[in-house]
Amino acid sequence: MIPEKPDEMNDEEWELVIAMTHVDPSKRAELSHVIDTLKRFSMEDLDEPRQGGTTRCITCAALVFNHSRCCAQCGNQLGLKEESRSSCGPPGSPNTPMELNTDTSVRDLVNVLRSETIEEQESAVLLLLQVCIRDHKRHQILDENGVPILVDLVKNGRTHFLKVCALGCLCWSSELDSTPSDDEFEELRETIPAATNTECTSIVQALQDQSDRDKVKTVVYCTCTAGTIGRKPLLNAGIIPPLVKLLRNGNETITIWTMDALANMACDGDVNSAIVAEGAIPMLLEHLKNGSETQRGFAACVLGQLSVETASNSAMIVEGGAIPFLVGLLRAQTNIPKNFAAFALDGIAAVNDDYGLEIARNGGIQRLIKLLRSGTNTHKTHAASGLARLANQEENRQEIGRRGVITDFIALLRRGTEDQKESVAYALSYLALDTAFCTDMVEIGAISLLMALLRDGTEGQKEHALLTLGSLAEYHSQKIVDEGGVDPFLSLLRTGNKEQKMVAAQMLGWIAHSNEEQRREIISDEVIELLVELLRSGSHEEKDKGVFALCYLTDHGRTNTRALATRTIISLLVPFLREGRDEQKHFVVNAFGRLACIDTCKKMIVECGAIAPLVDLLKSDNTANKERAAIVLGRLAANDAANRDVMKRHGAVNLLKKFLRTGNRQQKRKVETALQSIGEESGRKQCRR
């Protein structure tokens, strides 16, 4: 078990420790690499004056001589060319040239952004963007009040490169640290014009022709352009083949930012297909399995984007063995890899239930819950969404519930972001399928929070809150009423979409079932007509919920029956005698039993074809429904020779006589009455007292 990263150890040093202690001995770092890296670390600890005037390479942070144009360690260019060094210098010495590199402090880089020299600003923003993927460095940008300066560059930068790279810095800060807010960030994004065709063509050409040391700036420019509204122009310029080719590049910085560019490009469905067609998935899987922690994180991000709502891509990713490595990445020491791993698992779980089970088998549920409890806001958002996907399967649902996560979900319903609330409501809608978990939710206070979402939430929040309440209503409808639950459901029955109307109908049925006073208040000609509309034009499930509500609003057909006394309603109820569940059949025969006492309704019942399915009910194993069917047939037969003849042709007499031999005393009395109405003797001998 690898311990937590010590605070005094930087990310690069920790990555060496991880590489040396890989669980698979064959994948551990070579001894020669370890020795060379340790030598480099020891050189970096020396005072710079003793190095004969050195700077650090942008890419690998190795020390290089000031007069060098490239890094001897990795071959990449230095932070700035000799002729474009900053003339602003550190504070207190404005005329001192500054060599910008990865060793330059965040404070100095932020100060350079105030410079009048475009080259200096571009070099500084390029370096700032690269440090944004290091948590402590990104936080320093906030501490140095760099966000307003970056915002100004987005709005007023003198080159497209400055604008999009400044926005790229803010994108990391917004997503991981919520500064600026999502709305503020989107407003800034809209201020940047799309890259021109010429700019996109130049990027593609540069990626193909440049040496490695010049590609860092170009691939960063590419990913930032793709992060605005530049995906289509870049795709049309032919960006995908050279980007995918760069995945084979041995330079870590280039592969990291190439994967970031592919992730930004993959947000578009057409681009997604192009990336896969170029053979990117196997190379991304290789980075996921064998790259540095940062490379593994960015590979997870691209794979997550490629898997979104794409079954074939997800299958390739899962069959390539991605899931164990993605789950393992949830244990990463830095935030970005954990964030991207949770994002990828969420996307994969959404495609196929079997993938969700595999994620759980690899320990994904436990890791996602830990992230939900102790991660950043972004971690919590992805973890909540991932757990919601996993809760779709009964086996996973039980494990999630047993680990006590409902309390954490309710806490996010109270204080979480809008996205977190939506994901939590989605997860609760599955957990609420278990009655024990329903009790837990109610005891913790879920109903008031879900009702608040139903009234004032986003469309997604309303949808999931409604489904959760629909499951809670069976045993906790009174608590829903106490929270003002009737009016919102009546409103949804009137104006909601099909799914909302369906669940609202079910909710009203449960409320009517548990509270007679509420039942009398709910039922009205308007409500009956709205429910009938579900029966008339809804799907099978919508019809199911509509007849459910009618059943309970009329107390299983025993009261308010005249509300059903129209040809339209009767014709819509008859099919439930044939194809409905026992409970639905019971409701319909009860209602028809009441309606059959009214001559006009009696005629409509027969004309709508009810006799045959009523006779068929006499063949069922449900004795309560057989008894009610016998009552309806008897009332339809009374004083109506034509109806009696139809019943005899369908075999009602023999079925009634059979039931007479097997039923209890009450049922036998009902059957005898029906046989008498049909004009047949029961054959039973009456006992003399």
Rosetta blueprint (number, residue, H / E / L):
1 M L
2 I L
3 P L
4 E L
5 K L
6 P L
7 D L
8 E L
9 M L
10 N L
11 D H
12 E H
13 E H
14 W H
15 E H
16 L H
17 V H
18 I H
19 A H
20 M H
21 T L
22 H L
23 V L
24 D L
25 P H
26 S H
27 K H
28 R L
29 A L
30 E L
31 L H
32 S H
33 H H
34 V H
35 I H
36 D H
37 T H
38 L H
39 K H
40 R H
41 F H
42 S H
43 M H
44 E H
45 D L
46 L L
47 D L
48 E H
49 P H
50 R H
51 Q H
52 G L
53 G L
54 T E
55 T E
56 R E
57 C L
58 I L
59 T L
60 C L
61 A L
62 A L
63 L E
64 V E
65 F E
66 N L
67 H L
68 S L
69 R L
70 C E
71 C L
72 A L
73 Q L
74 C L
75 G L
76 N L
77 Q E
78 L L
79 G L
80 L L
81 K L
82 E H
83 E H
84 S H
85 R L
86 S E
87 S L
88 C L
89 G L
90 P L
91 P L
92 G L
93 S L
94 P L
95 N L
96 T L
97 P L
98 M E
99 E L
100 L L
101 N L
102 T L
103 D L
104 T L
105 S L
106 V H
107 R H
108 D H
109 L H
110 V H
111 N H
112 V H
113 L L
114 R L
115 S L
116 E L
117 T L
118 I H
119 E H
120 E H
121 Q H
122 E H
123 S H
124 A H
125 V H
126 L H
127 L H
128 L H
129 L H
130 Q H
131 V H
132 C L
133 I L
134 R L
135 D H
136 H H
137 K H
138 R H
139 H H
140 Q H
141 I H
142 L H
143 D H
144 E L
145 N L
146 G H
147 V H
148 P H
149 I H
150 L H
151 V H
152 D H
153 L H
154 V H
155 K H
156 N H
157 G L
158 R L
159 T L
160 H H
161 F H
162 L H
163 K H
164 V H
165 C H
166 A H
167 L H
168 G H
169 C H
170 L H
171 C H
172 W H
173 S H
174 S H
175 E H
176 L H
177 D H
178 S L
179 T L
180 P L
181 S L
182 D H
183 D H
184 E H
185 F H
186 E H
187 E H
188 L H
189 R H
190 E H
191 T H
192 I L
193 P L
194 A L
195 A L
196 T L
197 N H
198 T H
199 E H
200 C H
201 T H
202 S H
203 I H
204 V H
205 Q H
206 A H
207 L H
208 Q H
209 D H
210 Q L
211 S L
212 D H
213 R H
214 D H
215 K H
216 V H
217 K H
218 T H
219 V H
220 V H
221 Y H
222 C H
223 T H
224 C H
225 T H
226 A H
227 G L
228 T L
229 I L
230 G L
231 R H
232 K H
233 P H
234 L H
235 L H
236 N H
237 A H
238 G L
239 I L
240 I H
241 P H
242 P H
243 L H
244 V H
245 K H
246 L H
247 L L
248 R L
249 N L
250 G L
251 N L
252 E H
253 T H
254 I H
255 T H
256 I H
257 W H
258 T H
259 M H
260 D H
261 A H
262 L H
263 A H
264 N H
265 M H
266 A L
267 C L
268 D L
269 G H
270 D H
271 V H
272 N H
273 S H
274 A H
275 I H
276 V H
277 A H
278 E L
279 G L
280 A H
281 I H
282 P H
283 M H
284 L H
285 L H
286 E H
287 H H
288 L H
289 K H
290 N H
291 G L
292 S L
293 E H
294 T H
295 Q H
296 R H
297 G H
298 F H
299 A H
300 A H
301 C H
302 V H
303 L H
304 G H
305 Q H
306 L H
307 S H
308 V L
309 E L
310 T L
311 A H
312 S H
313 N H
314 S H
315 A H
316 M H
317 I H
318 V H
319 E H
320 G L
321 G L
322 A H
323 I H
324 P H
325 F H
326 L H
327 V H
328 G H
329 L H
330 L L
331 R L
332 A L
333 Q L
334 T L
335 N H
336 I H
337 P H
338 K H
339 N H
340 F H
341 A H
342 A H
343 F H
344 A H
345 L H
346 D H
347 G H
348 I H
349 A H
350 A L
351 V L
352 N L
353 D H
354 D H
355 Y H
356 G H
357 L H
358 E H
359 I H
360 A H
361 R H
362 N L
363 G L
364 G H
365 I H
366 Q H
367 R H
368 L H
369 I H
370 K H
371 L H
372 L H
373 R H
374 S H
375 G L
376 T L
377 N H
378 T H
379 H H
380 K H
381 T H
382 H H
383 A H
384 A H
385 S H
386 G H
387 L H
388 A H
389 R H
390 L H
391 A L
392 N L
393 Q L
394 E H
395 E H
396 N H
397 R H
398 Q H
399 E H
400 I H
401 G H
402 R H
403 R L
404 G L
405 V H
406 I H
407 T H
408 D H
409 F H
410 I H
411 A H
412 L H
413 L H
414 R H
415 R H
416 G L
417 T L
418 E H
419 D H
420 Q H
421 K H
422 E H
423 S H
424 V H
425 A H
426 Y H
427 A H
428 L H
429 S H
430 Y H
431 L H
432 A L
433 L L
434 D L
435 T H
436 A H
437 F H
438 C H
439 T H
440 D H
441 M H
442 V H
443 E H
444 I H
445 G L
446 A H
447 I H
448 S H
449 L H
450 L H
451 M H
452 A H
453 L H
454 L H
455 R H
456 D H
457 G L
458 T L
459 E H
460 G H
461 Q H
462 K H
463 E H
464 H H
465 A H
466 L H
467 L H
468 T H
469 L H
470 G H
471 S H
472 L H
473 A H
474 E H
475 Y H
476 H H
477 S H
478 Q H
479 K H
480 I H
481 V H
482 D H
483 E L
484 G L
485 G L
486 V H
487 D H
488 P H
489 F H
490 L H
491 S H
492 L H
493 L H
494 R H
495 T H
496 G L
497 N L
498 K H
499 E H
500 Q H
501 K H
502 M H
503 V H
504 A H
505 A H
506 Q H
507 M H
508 L H
509 G H
510 W H
511 I H
512 A H
513 H H
514 S H
515 N L
516 E H
517 E H
518 Q H
519 R H
520 R H
521 E H
522 I H
523 I L
524 S L
525 D H
526 E H
527 V H
528 I H
529 E H
530 L H
531 L H
532 V H
533 E H
534 L H
535 L H
536 R H
537 S H
538 G L
539 S L
540 H H
541 E H
542 E H
543 K H
544 D H
545 K H
546 G H
547 V H
548 F H
549 A H
550 L H
551 C H
552 Y H
553 L H
554 T L
555 D L
556 H L
557 G L
558 R L
559 T L
560 N L
561 T H
562 R H
563 A H
564 L H
565 A L
566 T L
567 R H
568 T H
569 I H
570 I H
571 S H
572 L H
573 L H
574 V H
575 P H
576 F H
577 L H
578 R H
579 E H
580 G L
581 R L
582 D H
583 E H
584 Q H
585 K H
586 H H
587 F H
588 V H
589 V H
590 N H
591 A H
592 F H
593 G H
594 R H
595 L H
596 A L
597 C L
598 I L
599 D H
600 T H
601 C H
602 K H
603 K H
604 M H
605 I H
606 V H
607 E H
608 C L
609 G L
610 A L
611 I H
612 A H
613 P H
614 L H
615 V H
616 D H
617 L H
618 L L
619 K L
620 S L
621 D L
622 N L
623 T H
624 A H
625 N H
626 K H
627 E H
628 R H
629 A H
630 A H
631 I H
632 V H
633 L H
634 G H
635 R H
636 L H
637 A H
638 A L
639 N L
640 D L
641 A H
642 A H
643 N H
644 R H
645 D H
646 V H
647 M H
648 K H
649 R H
650 H L
651 G L
652 A H
653 V H
654 N H
655 L H
656 L H
657 K H
658 K H
659 F H
660 L H
661 R H
662 T H
663 G L
664 N L
665 R H
666 Q H
667 Q H
668 K H
669 R H
670 K H
671 V H
672 E H
673 T H
674 A H
675 L H
676 Q H
677 S H
678 I H
679 G L
680 E L
681 E L
682 S L
683 G L
684 R L
685 K L
686 Q L
687 C L
688 R L
689 R L
